[in-house]
Amino acid sequence: MKTWKKYLLDAFVIAGIVFGVQLWQARGLPEGPAPALSGTLLDGHPADLAATVAAAGGKPVLIAFWATWCGVCKAEAGNLDHLADDVPMLAVAMQSGEDGEVRRYLSQREHRWPTINDADGTLAARWKVVGVPTHFIVDGRGNVRFRVVGYATEWGLRARLWWLRTFS
C-alpha cells in the first residue's frame, strides 16, 4: 500500500476510535430540552439557564461541569478562561467544597467563570454527570445540542458553538 494511503487509513481509524469513545462517554447524558439549572453564583447573583439562554439573544450557551480536585479540569482551565471572555457560559463546581473554598480556588487561579457551587452534587445528578469535566452546549431554544466528556479544547468548543450559530 502506498505510504499516503496507509497514513490516511490510520487517520480514519484513529478518528473513528476517538469518535466512538466520545459517544460512549456521553451515553446517558441529557439530549433535547436542557434540564433545569439554577442556583446562586459564587458572587451572590442568581443564575438560571433559561435566563442565560434568553440573555444570550439566540446564541448558544456553554455549560461546564468541573471540580477543584480534577486534574483534567485544571489542564483545560485555560481553554475555559479564553471562552469566558466572549461566550455565554455557566460553570458548575461539582462536589468541590464550600462556597468559600471554591471562590478561593477560582480567585487564586484568576478564573472568571460565572460559577454555581454544586457542593452536594444535586445539579450534576439532575444533568446525569458522573465525571468531570463534562460540557454541554445549549442552543438558543434551550436544547442540549452537544455533549463533551473529558478534556475539551478551546477550538473544539468554539467549532461546536460556531456550528450552532451558523446552522441553527
C-alpha positions in Angstrom: 0.0 0.0 0.0 1.3 3.5 -0.8 2.5 5.5 2.2 0.0 8.3 1.9 -2.9 5.7 1.7 -1.6 4.0 4.8 -1.4 7.3 6.7 -4.9 8.2 5.6 -6.3 4.9 6.7 -4.5 5.3 10.1 -6.0 8.7 10.5 -9.5 7.4 9.8 -9.1 4.6 12.3 -7.8 6.9 15.0 -10.7 9.4 14.3 -13.2 6.6 14.4 -11.8 5.4 17.8 -11.9 8.9 19.2 -15.4 9.5 18.0 -16.6 6.1 19.4 -15.0 6.9 22.8 -16.8 10.3 22.9 -20.1 8.7 22.1 -19.6 6.0 24.7 -18.7 8.6 27.4 -21.7 10.8 26.5 -24.2 8.0 26.8 -27.0 8.7 29.2 -26.3 12.5 29.3 -29.3 14.8 28.5 -30.3 15.4 24.9 -33.1 17.7 23.7 -34.6 20.1 26.3 -32.0 21.0 28.8 -32.7 20.1 32.4 -33.3 22.9 34.9 -30.1 24.6 36.1 -30.4 27.4 38.6 -28.7 28.5 41.8 -26.6 31.3 43.2 -23.3 32.2 41.6 -20.3 32.5 43.9 -20.5 36.3 43.5 -24.0 36.2 45.1 -26.0 36.8 41.9 -28.8 34.4 40.9 -28.1 32.1 38.0 -30.6 30.4 35.8 -30.0 28.6 32.5 -33.3 29.8 30.9 -32.5 33.4 31.8 -28.9 32.9 30.5 -30.2 31.5 27.2 -32.7 34.4 26.9 -30.0 37.0 27.6 -27.7 35.4 25.0 -30.1 36.5 22.3 -30.2 33.2 20.5 -26.5 32.5 20.8 -25.6 29.1 22.2 -24.6 28.8 25.9 -21.7 26.7 27.3 -22.3 24.7 30.5 -19.2 23.4 32.1 -19.2 20.9 35.0 -15.8 20.8 36.7 -14.2 20.2 40.1 -11.3 21.6 42.0 -9.9 18.1 42.6 -10.0 17.2 38.9 -6.6 17.1 37.2 -8.1 17.2 33.7 -10.2 20.2 34.7 -7.0 22.0 35.8 -5.4 21.2 32.4 -8.3 22.6 30.4 -9.0 25.6 32.6 -7.1 28.0 30.3 -9.5 27.0 27.5 -12.5 28.0 29.6 -10.8 31.2 30.5 -10.5 32.2 26.9 -14.1 31.2 26.2 -15.5 33.0 29.2 -14.4 36.3 27.7 -16.8 36.1 24.7 -19.2 33.1 25.1 -22.3 33.0 27.3 -21.3 30.4 29.9 -22.3 28.9 33.3 -19.8 26.8 35.2 -20.8 24.3 37.9 -18.2 23.3 40.5 -19.2 19.7 41.3 -18.6 18.4 44.8 -15.7 20.8 45.4 -16.3 22.0 48.9 -18.0 25.0 50.4 -18.5 28.3 48.6 -15.5 30.0 50.2 -13.2 27.1 49.1 -14.4 27.2 45.5 -14.2 31.0 45.5 -10.6 31.0 46.8 -9.7 28.3 44.2 -11.0 30.4 41.3 -9.5 33.6 42.6 -6.0 32.1 43.1 -6.0 30.9 39.6 -7.7 34.1 38.2 -10.6 32.2 36.6 -13.5 34.4 35.8 -16.2 31.9 35.1 -19.7 32.5 36.4 -19.9 29.6 38.8 -22.6 27.8 40.8 -21.2 25.7 43.6 -22.8 22.2 43.5 -21.4 21.1 46.8 -23.7 18.0 47.2 -23.8 17.0 43.5 -27.6 17.7 43.1 -27.2 19.7 39.9 -24.7 17.1 38.5 -27.2 14.3 39.3 -30.0 16.2 37.5 -27.8 16.6 34.4 -26.6 12.9 34.8 -23.0 14.0 35.1 -20.9 11.2 36.7 -17.4 12.5 35.7 -15.7 15.8 35.2 -15.0 17.7 33.1 -18.3 17.5 31.2 -19.5 20.2 28.8 -22.9 20.9 27.3 -23.7 23.4 24.6 -27.3 24.5 24.7 -28.8 26.3 21.7 -30.9 29.5 21.7 -34.1 27.4 22.3 -32.8 25.7 25.4 -31.9 22.4 23.8 -28.8 20.4 24.5 -27.1 20.1 21.2 -23.5 19.0 22.1 -22.1 17.0 24.9 -18.4 16.6 25.5 -16.9 14.5 28.3 -13.2 14.8 29.2 -10.7 17.3 28.1 -12.2 19.8 25.6 -10.0 22.1 23.6 -10.9 25.8 23.2 -11.1 25.3 19.4 -13.2 22.2 19.6 -15.8 24.0 21.8 -15.6 27.1 19.6 -16.2 25.0 16.5 -19.3 23.5 18.1 -20.6 27.0 19.1 -19.9 28.3 15.6 -21.8 25.4 14.1 -24.9 26.2 16.1 -24.7 29.9 15.4 -24.3 29.3 11.7 -26.7 26.4 11.1 -29.4 26.6 13.7 
